[in-house]
Amino acid sequence: MLRFYLFLLVFTFANVFANDTKTLNKYGFAGVNKTQSAQSLGHSKLSFSILGNITNDNTLFRDRGHTRQFTENAFNIHYNSEEGEAVPDLMAPSNAYVGDFIAGTAYISLGIGIWNYFDLGVTLPFYYEQFEPEVDFRGISGTTVGGIGNLKTNLKLRFPLPEDQPIDIALFGGADIGTANTKKDGMWVREAEYINFNTNNAESFGNPNFTFRGGLGITADFSKLGDDVPWLIHLNGGYRYVLPNDDDKIISDVSPYSKIIHASVATEFFFFEFLSFFAEYYVEFMEERTNLSLLDPNAEASENKQALDLGELTGALVFHTPIGLDFHLGATYSFVNERYISNLRAYHVSEPHFYREFAYDGRVVPEYSVYAGVTWSGFLLPQDADGDGILDKDDACPYEFGHPRNAGCPFPEPDIDGDGVCDSWVAEKGFLDLFEDQCVGIDQCPTQVGDVKNNGCPLDNPDTDGDGVCDPWVKQKKMSKHFKDICKGVDSCPNEPGPDTNNGCPMDNPDSDGDGLCDPWVTQKNKLQDFAGICRGYDNCPGEAGPKENGGCPWPDPDTDGDGLCDPWVTEKKMGYYFENAKDPSIKKCKALDRCPYDFGPADNDGCPFDNPDTDGDGLCDPWVSEKNQSDRFADICTGIDKCPNEAGPTISQGCPTDDPDPDKDGVCSPWVLEKGMQDAFKEVCQGVDKCPTEVGPIENQGCSLDDPDLDNDGVCAPWVTEKGLHKLFEGVCVGLDKCPLEAGEKENDGCPLDNPDTDGDGVCDPWVTQKNMLDKFKDVCTGLDRCPLDSGAVSNNGCPVPQIEENVKLEGVTFKSGSSVLEPNAKRVLKGIAEQLLAPENKSVKIEIHGHTDNVGRPAANKKLSQQRAQSVINYLASQGVPKSRMEAYGHGDEEPVADNKTAEGRELNRRIEMHRLD
């Protein structure tokens, strides 16, 4: 059976559609924490949530005097009696339970959306708390308790407002069923309605009564305003009422349970599609009760008549995943935490068959708690939000009713101008069949009401002159039948009424424009002979008078700009001779070719106007005047050639402006002087070229300001002085090249500071002093050459530390000629070093003993004598090197003190030795 349920759960999760991001609250509905959103879950949407709080705030309660423990039988008598006659088995003193405390609440909810207007759900709270007293009195220890609370049934009814408006309104409510085990009790009273104010029994997890809930919610969704602002605000107000049962004591018609009004305001903001934040302020208001106490235990009874109002602020981050699984993490803080319900009684199961009664003052909400949980939601059925028959996953416009052939999006208007001809997009998308009842064809004038036969464009007047003969365009567009009731034929004179027998032209005037050429109808009707005295030939422009040379059409103006030069068309039509020698005074004469037919200009400039000969007005002619040999023409305006035609300037500078040749007054000319070749003009003012024309600087530095030649003031010139060859300029300030320009130093050290001449302070100069020939400079500090500059040593040892004489040491290398006490040459070199150590000031008080040893070859007496002689030979040599004999003694031990086995050659070699012993 377990496998079946697991399979059913996995199958359900695998077949839902988690495509709508909504935060869920503790009731499994859309909302946050305790606040309901006025938006619904959505049709067929299934939701599951586990949300709750955990706290270790042990100020939730304070001691009221006793803790009693009962046997199971005694407890049943005591719990069910009005007076509590049973005698407790044990009684603990006050404050026996004020200690460590941790508690948690988890709301496990399941919800489902029906259509888009109803949500149904159930919530089952789970509670847990662990309590350890500070004092363990006669075996009364801590308590761990947990269990289910009252089952909550939930309902939400959303008003059917338009989906696109930002405001939603909903009614919400439900009922709590007394499923909690009231004998399995804790210390933290989770809801105010769990307190019986007549008996002061405090049920932590739920009372046995029915509780009815109801309220109104309003939500403002700013993302629906069009700016896509992912922000929501929720407002809630509601009421809770506990229905007393037959066992409840009702005093003076007053219910033992408080009637509770609650309200909340909450806001949600989606930073990203996967991350949102919400903040909620939740309050409860209750009627005043006399057994509420302040923190002050000495308060008067009249002061204790208080209302147990609650206020909580909750803030949390919500992480949204694509599969509909959301994670909540935040915290809750209570602003109203100083009011306690006095003398509450709670019952705990301390161990099998034993019960414990606590009397205490308690609060309903902790001062602080951690809020956390996980929610999941998804649609059981594929969604079609706009009801157009296309599932949202396939609908390109899921919230707009559309057509399947347009990917679920609505069509635009197919015939904007309403003339019955379809706009072009209808044909482009192949939708002509869809709109055949509204329009046909393709409208070439979609914004103008037109005729179907004219592709949706408006038609011109078919008979402009009203003579019953159709204008030519009617036949050209094959619309003769369309206008058969208005006109017929083709009007050769569409602007002049005439009979159809004359093709719409008037019969009375064969030369309507009076240019001597017969109108076309004369030729068409073979009437040339009839009108030979009035006109001749064929007039190509019967409505306009024109010369016969141009077929009766008027000539264009041969000289548009009137400068006497012919426009280009005259040359193109080879009519130059005609217009140059025209005898008719009505014909304008011209000659040659006008290259600027619309601008009046002289002939020597091909009919083009000259530009301004002196653009900048400085009296010097622009270069083109000379190039076109027009200097004489403009002699009264300008002379010479202006090298700066767009800038006014004096003649001395050939028309170029002359700025201040030396603006920084450093005697070096600004660059423009050289650019304009005006060095001679300003030779009395400046010389050279100033590379820094706005900074005063010497000519040696091309007019640029110089940096400080000796930044560190050590008398050695900065490198740039050498680089620029300016030593002579600064010979009174510095010399040489400073290799450390930012550090004051010595001239002898190229301007760099000198190191410590005696780093180790032993009076012997560091090597660099000798290398730089500066021994005289530091003669008062040190002398010689320190071969150990980092280790303090003796002057006599070239600054190196003198080795210490060891207490007992074998003198390696001190050997003698075989069978004698004569030192080998190498031995003398070793002993010379020993002498230097003994003569060092550090060792001047050291006394030593020289001990001679042999192997066992030969007679013992001879060996001892030889070892004594060898020891004395060492002392004699050390004395020859200056070591006083008073500091030395010799001893011979022969073979008496071997350090190795004399049976081997190696052992005997080790036994032949000289040792030096330090006496102090």
Disulfide bonds with the S-S distance in Angstrom:
Cys397-Cys409 1.85
Cys422-Cys439 1.90
Cys445-Cys457 1.79
Cys470-Cys487 1.92
Cys493-Cys505 1.71
Cys518-Cys535 1.93
Cys541-Cys553 1.68
Cys566-Cys590 1.99
Cys596-Cys608 1.68
Cys621-Cys638 1.99
Cys644-Cys656 1.71
Cys669-Cys686 1.89
Cys692-Cys704 1.81
Cys717-Cys734 1.93
Cys740-Cys752 1.81
Cys765-Cys782 1.95
Cys788-Cys800 1.87
